[in-house]
Amino acid sequence: MDLRLQLAFLVLASLLACTTPTVTHESHERSTRSTYIVRVRPPPNFSTDMSSINLEIWYRSFVPPLLGTSRLRTPFIHTYREAILGAWSSIGMRDGSIIGLLDTGIDVSHASFNDEGMKPPPTKWRGSCNFGDAKKCNNKLIGGRALLGGHYPPEDSIGHGIHTASTAAGRSVEGARVLGNGNGTATGMAPHAHLAMYQVCNEWGCYASDIIAGMDAAIADGVDILSISLGGKSQPFDKDVIAIGAFSAMKKGIFVSCSAGNSGPLSSTVENEAPWVLTVGASTIDRQMEAIVKLGDGRSFVGESAYQPSNLDSLPLVHQLGSGNAEGKVVACDLDGSSSSQLQIGRNVQKAGGAGMIALGKEVSGQNTFAAAHILPASYVNSIDAAAIRQYIKNSDKPTASIVFNGTLLGTTPAPVVAYFSSRGPSTQTPGILKPDIIGPGVNVIAAWPFKVGPRYEDGKNMAFNSISGTSMSTPHLSGIAAIIKSEHPDWSPAAIKSAIMTTAYVLDEKKKPILDEKLIPAGHFSIGAGHVNPSRAINPGLTYDIDEKQYIAYLCGLGYRDSQVEIITHHKGACGEGRKITEAELNYPSIAVKASAGKLVVNRTVTNVGDANSSYTVEIEMPKEVTTSVSPSKLEFTKANEKKTFTVSLTWDAIASKHAEGSFKWVSDKHTVRSPIVIF
């Protein structure tokens, strides 16, 4: 049979949905037509060296001529060598971590991406720089590609991509500020790492076909870290293009950091759930840009705004915009909590003649506040204060309000607090794996922006910064931290890096109190994962929990995926028939999650000594008294580097009485504390 026809007959029946993943900015349908990803399996005797083959011409040869005149036209075809076919050779790690970002693009001219003092990229780098003649890459921004179709530079007209890129690895920029506030030196988490931007989204959203093309390109180019501040609704891993592409990246030693999603605080809303990616939730920081609302009855409420003009004197106060009711008044507006919503409503208020705005946090946002770059005097107040202001307007004959701008305050408490929007576990696809994995700064994050914001334009374009929020902002923090760990430990696997991040996380704030959620009550592990990232400790964790490709495959088989589905994810044919199956709990993960109905769990874990060759660890258990917990052996003695030790965790509880319990076990030495959370739910 002709090779072309043979491959055509071997097209897998599973067509991956390509319109679900979106970024955190507004998403719209680009077209009513559908896009399909077709995975082609080469026949058994086909060479795995496909570098010399023009795949686009090859794939177009499969398309019948009829399609050229039908509605099923194919104007743009992505070819995937790395993320789906898996036909690549191992590339050794060298100095100089490279972070690849899948996002909305970047602005080469921004000061955050200057390359003064930067070394050239490592010789393994094979990426391209498609910014045209006027805008060249440098030793900081070493690559940029647009995967959206057509031939144009991957420039960011939205802001999302430049913000995440500078958060991950922006250079130090003195005098960074948003409308004069939050003034300081802006530095990314890994300022000496190299950056490559893969533009897979625009103002209309993201197609899965473009996302997988971006991942494929990044893998082929030689990135060390993939930072993906995108996501979509939960779906099985064999239909989740990010999970599929991330598995290929993991096999090549590439660490993948993904956003947990912005659908909190509802349970089981977490996205990007695959255990081979780091799933990142969002927390607040200890900085506030205070905008104090003072009511006519003497009460005051502390809100936030990145725009801090002169104080707004007392003016009549109305609730919501109405016909002709805003002129010269302060308008209290209900909103959904997002920065874009605040800004748009503010524009509407200003257009209607309003003198100022109070953004009323919705009920689910709890006590979170947000500092947006408004164009008029404004303050975002939390949901508790918002309810009081609504009641005041309702009960007062002549309600009034003023806004006092108090500048930027540091060291505010409590902090960190889980952001209300940060998506929560348990995972839909794999509830026996604790997700999210970690939380990091994701509220009012100041980072680079491609254009000026607010009403004041004292900064030049290459010095523009903005304050925005989302798990899209927390993800690049973790990507940068992973890049630093990779530079320090180039031989560590993605699972080892993840373990280092998770087991060194903290669950108590600076006052030794539990990290709180948006309601200011102790946050559970389905909100914080292993806890809040601690970068300095993650570099030297003492012990790591490692996971290899074979164990992930056994885990997928244990979840009930068929051979054909596992092949889509892993590129291994007949994997479940050949190997063993393990449960979710048996995966060598740095955390444990188990259904309460089980009543009992006994699992093994294996740790690798990455600290001092001669070291001793003793177990400490923190679990509610209704859960009987033991770890055997209770002491681990190491005599050499990279030595492995296996231990057994045993849990028993009353399956009827104990509906939810949380705790942890820790391996403690004189230098390290290696903590693993336990959740029974």
N, C-alpha and C positions, 0 to 999 in steps of 0.2 A: 504494500500500500504506500502511496506517496506520503512522505513525511508530513507535509502540510495538512493533508486530510487526516492522517493518523492523529496529529495533535488536535485537530478540530474535533474529532470524535472523543478525545479524552478531556474535553472541557468539563470541569466539575459542575455539577448541577447547582451547587450553592452559589448564588449571586448575592454579594454583600450589599446591604442597603447603603446608599451613598449620600443621603441628604440629612442624616441626623446630627453629626457632630457640629457644634457651634462654639464660638468664642463668647466671652462674657459681655461684649458689647451687643447692641441690638442686632437681631438676626431676622432676615427676611428670605423668602423663597426667591431664588434667582430665576427660576424657570418652572413651568408646569411639567416639563419633560423630566424623565428619570435618567440617572446615570447608573451604569452597571460596571462592576469589577468582575472580570472573568479570569479565573485562575487556570492556566494551562499547564498540565502535567506532561513533561517530556516522556517519551517511551523509554523503557529500561536500558536500551543500548545507545541512548543519546548522550553525547559528551556533556559533562558538567561545566566545561570551559566555554562560556557563552560571551566572553568579552569581545570577541571579534564579530559577533552577529549583530546586525542592525535589527533590533527587535521591533521597532515601529513598522518598518517595511514588511517584516515577517508577519506581524499581527494583522496589518491591513490586508494582507493577501487572503486572510480567512473570511473577510467581509464580502458577502455576495454583492455583485454590481447593483442589484435592486435597491440596496440601502442608500445608494447615492441619490436616488430620486424619491425616496420615501421619507416619512417623518422620523425614521430611525437613523438619521444621518450621524456620521461620526466625524465632526469637525476637528476634534482634538483627542489624541490618544496618548495616555501615559504608558510607558513600559517600565515594568518593575523587575529588576534583576535581584535586588538584595532583600527587600522586605517581604516578598512573597515567594520567589523561586528559591531563594536560599543558596544560589550558586556563587559563593564567594570563598576566598581563602583567608586564613587567619593572618592578621596583621599585628605585629608586635607593638607594644606600647613604648613610647619614647617620651622625653621631657616635653612639657608644655601642653596642659590640658586644653582641649577644644570643646566648647559648648555650642551645640547646634540648637537653634530655636525654631519651632514651627509656629508662625504667627502672621501678623498683618504687614510685616516689612520693617524697615529701619531707615534712619536718616544718617547717612555717612558723615555729614558735616557737623553733627552735634559734638560738643566738647567732650562728652562722655566716652567717645570712641576714638580719641586721639591715641597715637601709638608711641609717644615719646618714651624712650627707654625700654620699649618692648622688644623682645627677641623675635626673630622670624619664626613662622610656624614650623612645627616639626616636619621632617622630610616625608613622613607618611601622608601628609595632607595632599589630597587630590581634587579639592573643590575648585569651583570657578567663581569669578567676580563679575557679575552681570549688571554693573551700575552705569555702563556707558563710558564715553571718553572723559566727561567732565567730573565724574565721581569715581575715584579709584579706591579699591580696598587698601588696607595697610596692615601692619603687624598686629593690630588689635582686631579690627574687623577684616578677617581673612577670606570671607566668602559671602556671597549673596546670590540667591536664585529665586525667580518667580515661577511657581508651579501652577499658575492659574490659567495657562494657555496664552498664546501670543508671545511676543518678544518685547519686553519692557523691563526696566529696572525694578527691583523689589523695594520700592520706596513706600514709606508708611504715611498714608494720609489720614489715618484714624488715631494713632497714638498708642494703641495696645502693644504693638510689637517693640517699638523703641523703649517703652516703659519697662517691659519684661527683660529686654536685653540689657539695659543699663542696670537693672536691679541685680541680675545674675553676675555681670562682669564689667560694669562700667568703670572707667578710670576715675580717679579723684578729681572732682570739680569744686573749687572753692567758690563760696558765695552762692551756692545753689539755694533757691528759694521759690516759693509760690506766691506771687503778688507781695513779695517782701516778707513773707512769714516762713517759719521753719528754717530760718537762715542758718547755713552751715556748709560743711564739705560733704558733697554727695559722693559716695563710693559704693560700687557694687560689691557683692560678697566675695568674688574672686577677681580682683582688679587686674591681675597679671595673666588671666586665662584668655585664650583667643576666642573670638566669636564668629559664628556663621549663621546667617539668617536665611530661612527657607519660607518664602511667602506663600501661604496656603489659604489665607482668608482675606476677604475684603469687606467693604461695608455691608455686603449682602449676606455674609456668613461664610461657611466653609463647606466644601464638598468632601466626602470621605475619599473620593478618588484623588483629590489634590493632596489630602493629608497623607495618604499612603505613598504618594509620589514623593512628597517631602521627606518622609522617613526613609524611603528607599535611597534617595539622593544623599541624605546625611550619612547613612550607613556606608555607602560606597565612597563617600568623600573622606571618611576617616575620623568622624567626631568621636569624642570620649564620653560626652554627656549629651543626652537629648532632653531638652526642656520643652514640655508640651502643656501650655496653658489653654487647653481646649478640652471639650468633652461633649457628651450627649447623653441621652437616656440610657439606662442600664440595658444591656443586651448580652446574649451568650457570647462567649469569647470567640467562637468560630465565625461570628457575624460582626465582631468589634474590630475595626481596622486598626485602631490604636493598640489593642492587645496583640493582634497578629504581628504588626510591625515591630512592636516592642519585644516580642519573643525573638525575632530575628536579631534585633539589636543586642539583646541579652546574650545570645549565643556568641556574638562577636566581642563580648566584654564591654558593651556600651551600657552605661547606667541611664535609666529612663525615669524622669521625674514628671508627674502629671497632677493636674489640679483635681481636687475632690469634687468640685462643683459648687454652685451657688444656690442650691435648692433647700438649704436648711431653714428653720431648725427641725423640719419634719424628719422622722426616722426613715431609714432605708432609702435615702436619696443620694447616697454616695455614688460617684461615677469613677471610671477608670479603676476597676476593682481587681484587676489581675495581680496575683502575688509577685510577679516578676517586675512590677513597676512600683515606685514609691508614690503613694497617694497622699496628697498634701492638703490639709485643711488650713483655715485662716484664723488668726488671733489679732487682738489689738496691741498697740504699743503704748509706752508710758509718756506720750506727748499729746497735748491738746492745744488747738488753736481756738481759744475761748471767745465765744460771742454770747454774752449774758443777756437774756430777755428779762426785762423788768415790767411787770404789769401795773396797772393803775391802782390796784389794791395793796401794793407794796411788796408782793411776792416776787422772787427772782428765781430764774432757772438757767443753769449753765448749759449752753449748747456749743456748737462749733461752726466755724466758717474759715476757709482759707483766704477769703477776701476780708480784710480788716481795715475799712475806711474810718473816717471820723465817726464818733458815736452818733447814733440816730436818736434825736430827741423824741419825747413822748408824742405820739400821734394816735388818731382813732384806729381801732383794731377791728377787722372783720374776718369772718371765717369763710374761706373759699372765694374764688372769683365769681362775681355776678355782673349783671348788666349795669355798667356805670358805677359800681360800688367801690372801685379800687383807687380812684384818683386821690393822691395825697395821703394815702392810708398805709398801715401795715397790714398785710394779708397773711393770715394763718392758713396754710395749705396742707391738705392730706396728700401723701405720696407713697410710693412703693419702696422707698429707701435707697434706690440706686442713685449714683451721682448724676447720670444722664437725666433721670426724672427730675431731680432737684434743679438742675440747670435749665431744663426746658420750661418748667413751671415758673422759674425765676424770670426767664425771658418773657413769658406771657404776662406775668405781673407787671414787669417794667413797661411792656407795650401798652398795658391798660392804664398806665399812669400811677401805678403803685409806688410808694416811697421805700418800702422794705418788705421783707418776707420772713415768716417763721415757718420752717419746714417741720411738719408734725410727723415724728416717727410712728410707723404703724405698730400695732400691738405686738406682732411677732418679733419685732426688732429689739424688744426689751429695753435695756439701758445702754445699748450701743448708740454712739453719735458719729457723724461723718462730716469731715471738713472739705467741702467742695469749693472750687474756684468760681464763686458766684459773680454776677455782673452788677448786682445791687446789694445794699446792706441786707444781710440775711443771717439766720441762725438755725441750725438743725438741732432740735431738742429730742430727747429720748421719749419713748412711748408713754412712760409714767407722767412726765411733765406735759406731754402733748395732751393727755386726757384732762389734766388740770386746766390747761389753757382753753381747751374747748368748753369746759364747764364754766369758766370765768366769762367767756364771750356770751354764752347762752344766758347766764344769770345776771349780767350787768346791763344797765340801761345805756351807758356810754363807755364801753370798754376802750382802754388805751394801752399802748405798749411802747417801750423804747428798747434799743439794743445798744449795749456797751461792749466795745471790742477791747479785749484784755490781752491780746498778743499770744505768743507761743509759750506754753508752760511745759516744763520737763519734770519727770518724776511723779507723774500723776498715778494715783492708785484707785482701784486695783488694776494690775496689769501683770501679765497678759490676761485677757478675757477672750473666750471663744466668740468669734463673730457670729451673729445670728444667722447669716446667710450660708455659713460654712456647712456643706452637706454632711449628713450623719449616717452612721451605720445603723444596724448591721447591713452587710453587703447583700444585695439581691441575688447575685450570681454565685457567690461563694460565702455564705454566712459563717462558715467555720474558719474563715480567715478574718482577723480583726482589721477593719477598715473604718476611717482613714488610718494611715500608718503614723502620721506625725502632724503637728501644726506648726506654723511659722507666721511671721508678720504679714498681715494681709489687709489691714485697715489704715486708711489715710497714709499710704506709702508714697513718699515723694521720690520721683524718678524722672528721667528725661522725657521730653514731649516734643513733637515735631512742629508745633506752632504755639503762638502766644495764647494765654488763657485769661479769662476775666476782663475787666474793663480797663486795666492799666497795662501799658506795654513798655515798661522801662527796660526790659531785657531783650537782647537780640535773639534771633531765631535759634542760633547755636547754643543759647544758654537757657532755653525754655524748659521748665519743669512743671509737673502737675502732681496733684494729690488725688489718688483714686484707690478704690478698694475692691477686693475680690480674691478668691482662691487663685486667680490668675497672677496676683501679686505675690502671694506666699510661695507659689511653686518655684519661681526663679531664685528666691532666697535659698531654697534647698538645692537647686541645681548648682548654684555657685559653691555651696558648702561641699557638695559631692565632688565638684571639680578640684577643690583644694585637697580633699582626701585622696582623690585619684592621683594627684601630683605627688603627694607624700607617700602613697602606697600603690605604685603603678601595677603591681601584680595582683591586687585584690580584685575579686569578682564583683559584679553589681550587687549580688546578694550580701557579700561581706560589707560593702559600703553601706548598704541599707541597714544592715544589722548594727553597724557602728553608730549610725544616726539614731536608730530607734532605742537601743539599749542604754544610751547616754542621755536621753531626753529627761527633762525634769517635769514633775507633776505638782510641785509646790512653788509659789511665787516667792519674791524676795523676803516677804514677811513670814515665810514658812507656812503659809495657808494654801489649801488646795486651789488649783486653777479653777476659776469660775466660768460659768456660761453667761449668755446674754441676760439672763434673769438674776444674775449674781448669786447663783447657788452652785455648789460644787459640780464641775463638769465630769461626766462619765467618759469612759474610754471610747465609746462610740462617737464622742465629740472630739476628743483630743488624740485618739490613737494611743501611741506609746507615751505621748506627752509633747511638750514644747521643745523644739530643737535647741541643743546646746553645742554650738560650733566648736568651741575650744576643747571640749571633752570628746567630741566625735572623732577628732584626729587620732586619738590614742585610747581606744575603748577597752583594751586589755584582752577581751575575748570577742569572737565573732561567731555567728551562726551562718554557715554557708549552705547554699543549695545549688546543685548542678542541674543541667538540662534533663538528665534521666529522671531525677526526682520530680521535676515539674511535669514531665510526661506521665509518670505514675500517678501523680495527683490528678491530672486531667482525666485519666482513665478511671480513677476512683470516683470522680464526680459524675461519671456516667456518659461521658462523651464517646461517640462511636469512632471507630478507626478513621473513617473518612473525615469526621469533624476534627479529630486530633491532627490529622495530616494537614488540614488547612491552617491550623495554628502553628504547628511545629515543623512541617515539611517532612515528617517521618511517616512512611507508609506502613500500615499494619502494626502500629506501635503497641496498641493495647493487647493484641494477641500474642506479641512476643515477650512482653515484660510484665512486671508486677503492678498491682494497683495498691494505692495507699489512700487513706482518708485525709480530709483536710487537716485534721489535728495531727496527723503523722508527718506532714510537711515540716521540715526543719526551720520553722518560722520563728522570729524573735518574740512572738506573742502567742497566746492561746485563747481561742474563743470556742465555746461549746454550748449546745442547746441544753436548757435546764431539764428537759424531759429525759435526757440520757441517764441522769442520776449518778454516773460514774465515768471517769476517764483515766486511762493509764497510757501515757505516751513517752517515747524517748526523744531526747534532744542531744545533739552533738555540738560541742563548742571547739573552736580552734584558738590556741594561745598565740596572740599577736602582740603580747606585751613582753615583759622580761622572761628570759628562758627559764629561770628558776622562780617560780611563783606559786602561791597557794591561795585558794579561794574557798570561802565557807558560805553556805547557803543561808539566806534569811528569808523567811516566809511571812507575808502580810496578807492574810485572808480572813473573812468573817468567820466567827466561831461555828456557824452552821455548816461550814465546808471543811471537811477533814482533808488536810493537805500534807503530803510528804514528798521529799525529794531524796533520791538515793543514787549514789552516795551523797552525803551531806557536805563532803569536802573533796575538792579537786586539787591534786598536786601535779604541777608541770615541771619538767626538767630540761625542756628544749623548746626553741621557737617553732611555731607551726604544729606543735603536738596537738592531737585531738583527744578529747575525752567525751564519753557518752554517759548520760545520766537519765533517770526515770522520774517523771512527775506523775504522782497519783492523787486523784481528786475523787471524793465521794460526798454526796449531799442528798437530801430528801427531795426527790424529783417533784413532789407535790407542794411541799411547803416553801422550797427555795425557787422563786421565779426569776430572781436576778441577784447576782452577787459579783463583786469586783474586788480585785486585789492584785498581788504580784509575788514573784519570787526573785531574789537578787543574789548574784554571786559577788561576794565582797572580798577584796584583798586589801593590803595596806595602801594601794595606789588607785584601785579601780572599784567602781560599783556598776555591775552589769545587770540592768533591771529588765524583766519581761512581764508585761501585764497579763492578767488572767481575767476573762469575762465569762460568766455563766449567765445565759439569757434565755 
